[in-house]
Amino acid sequence: MAQPDTSPYENDDTRLWTLERRVHKMEMGMDSIEMRLGRIEESVQDLRTAVFNQALFFGILIIISNGIIGALL
């Protein structure tokens, strides 16, 4: 069988290095995505807390205003 033509730059070490580099890039990309997801989760939690606090504030405000209006009528 004929041997495939290989250049001096395409040996097993070079292929292994290329694969390791690709894996490293993928890991870096995944780390970046995980950090972004963490920031998104924190933003959603902050937004949830803010909405709850505003709903609580306006709910109490409505109850108090209804009590005042009811007392005046």
C-alpha positions as CSV (number, residue, x, y, z in Angstrom):
1,M,0.0,0.0,0.0
2,A,1.2,3.5,-0.7
3,Q,2.0,5.7,2.2
4,P,0.1,9.0,2.2
5,D,2.3,12.0,1.5
6,T,2.9,13.9,4.8
7,S,4.7,17.1,5.1
8,P,7.2,17.6,7.9
9,Y,4.6,19.9,9.5
10,E,1.9,17.2,9.6
11,N,3.1,14.6,12.0
12,D,1.4,13.1,15.1
13,D,2.8,15.7,17.4
14,T,1.5,18.5,15.3
15,R,-2.0,16.9,15.1
16,L,-2.0,16.3,18.8
17,W,-1.0,19.9,19.5
18,T,-3.8,21.1,17.1
19,L,-6.4,19.0,18.9
20,E,-5.1,20.2,22.3
21,R,-5.4,23.8,21.1
22,R,-9.0,23.3,19.9
23,V,-9.9,21.7,23.2
24,H,-8.4,24.6,25.0
25,K,-10.3,27.1,22.9
26,M,-13.5,25.2,23.5
27,E,-12.9,25.1,27.2
28,M,-12.3,28.9,27.2
29,G,-15.5,29.5,25.3
30,M,-17.4,27.3,27.7
31,D,-16.0,29.2,30.7
32,S,-17.0,32.5,29.0
33,I,-20.5,31.2,28.5
34,E,-20.7,30.0,32.1
35,M,-19.6,33.4,33.4
36,R,-22.2,35.1,31.2
37,L,-24.9,32.7,32.4
38,G,-23.9,33.5,36.0
39,R,-24.2,37.2,35.4
40,I,-27.6,36.7,33.7
41,E,-28.8,34.6,36.7
42,E,-27.7,37.4,39.1
43,S,-29.5,40.0,37.0
44,V,-32.7,38.0,37.0
45,Q,-32.5,37.6,40.8
46,D,-31.9,41.3,41.2
47,L,-34.9,42.1,38.9
48,R,-37.1,39.6,40.7
49,T,-36.2,41.2,44.1
50,A,-36.8,44.7,42.7
51,V,-40.2,43.7,41.3
52,F,-41.2,42.0,44.5
53,N,-40.2,45.1,46.6
54,Q,-42.2,47.4,44.3
55,A,-45.2,45.2,44.3
56,L,-45.0,45.1,48.1
57,F,-44.6,48.9,48.4
58,F,-47.6,49.6,46.0
59,G,-49.7,47.0,47.7
60,I,-49.2,48.5,51.1
61,L,-49.7,52.0,49.6
62,I,-53.1,50.9,48.1
63,I,-54.2,49.3,51.4
64,I,-53.3,52.5,53.3
65,S,-54.9,54.8,50.8
66,N,-58.1,52.7,50.8
67,G,-58.1,52.9,54.6
68,I,-57.7,56.7,54.6
69,I,-60.4,57.1,51.8
70,G,-62.7,54.8,53.7
71,A,-62.2,56.7,56.9
72,L,-63.0,60.0,55.2
73,L,-66.2,58.8,53.6
